[in-house]
Amino acid sequence: MVALDGPSGTGKSTVAKRLAMALDARYLDTGSMYRAITVAVLRAGADPADEAAVVAVADGAKLVVGTDPAKPGITLDGDDVSVEIRGPEVTLAVSPVSATAHVRELLVAQQRAIIADAVDHVGGIVVEGRDIGTVVSPDAPLKVYLTASEDARASRRTKQDNAAGRASTLDAVLKDVQRRDNYDSTRAVSPLKAAADAVVLDNTELDLAGTIGALLDLVERRGLRVTG
């Protein structure tokens, strides 16, 4: 079990998927779950800041999360929302939805069940999010807090958005990164922070290969690679 936490724009998703594939492990993107609930809230016409409305929608939503790092995906009530969850409307609304205590309790329970199943049946899983090492799996044998400078994260996110056909500018993305950082780190429920025993990895100056190499080194040093 590798817990990978950190703010947006660090490349967590790409890094976590590549790491899982290198380890023949499963992969879980917990952020996609909160985004899927946000899609449900928006589809219902509910206000993301209305806690009671968000709770009602979340309780009725059925999520199925893929854990194959080569093609994870996520469905909401049987509908594939893998693309929709990355849209700008969802990005703007996900913070208040994910800050709702009941939503976090609901999804954390699902996340723990997915982790347990992966460890039992495959031998391992790489889980990414913002509270994995602090809340979801505080006993994880390896916790990594992946971070980078605001400018580096905004640049990466802009390139990622444009490559995916989502028009964005560096200035707008930087402001969004700062907004998300502030919201996620100051929320009352499961704020974004490094676990006390997490390894902090700053990949501002590292490319994808360098980041993966550093993580694989940590896995090896902890004796976590599953063989046979």
HELIX and SHEET records of a PDB file:
HELIX    1   1 LYS A   12  ALA A   22  1                                  11    
HELIX    2   2 THR A   30  ARG A   43  1                                  14    
HELIX    3   3 GLU A   51  GLY A   60  1                                  10    
HELIX    4   4 GLU A   84  ARG A   86  5                                   3    
HELIX    5   5 PRO A   88  SER A   98  1                                  11    
HELIX    6   6 ALA A  101  HIS A  121  1                                  21    
HELIX    7   7 ILE A  132  VAL A  136  3                                   5    
HELIX    8   8 GLU A  150  ALA A  163  1                                  14    
HELIX    9   9 LEU A  170  THR A  186  1                                  17    
HELIX   10  10 LEU A  208  ARG A  221  1                                  14    
SHEET    1   A 5 ARG A  26  ASP A  29  0                                        
SHEET    2   A 5 ILE A 125  GLY A 129  1                                        
SHEET    3   A 5 VAL A   2  ASP A   5  1                                        
SHEET    4   A 5 LEU A 142  THR A 147  1                                        
SHEET    5   A 5 VAL A 199  ASP A 202  1                                        
SHEET    1   B 3 LEU A  63  VAL A  65  0                                        
SHEET    2   B 3 ILE A  74  LEU A  76 -1                                        
SHEET    3   B 3 ASP A  79  ASP A  80 -1                                        
END                                                                             
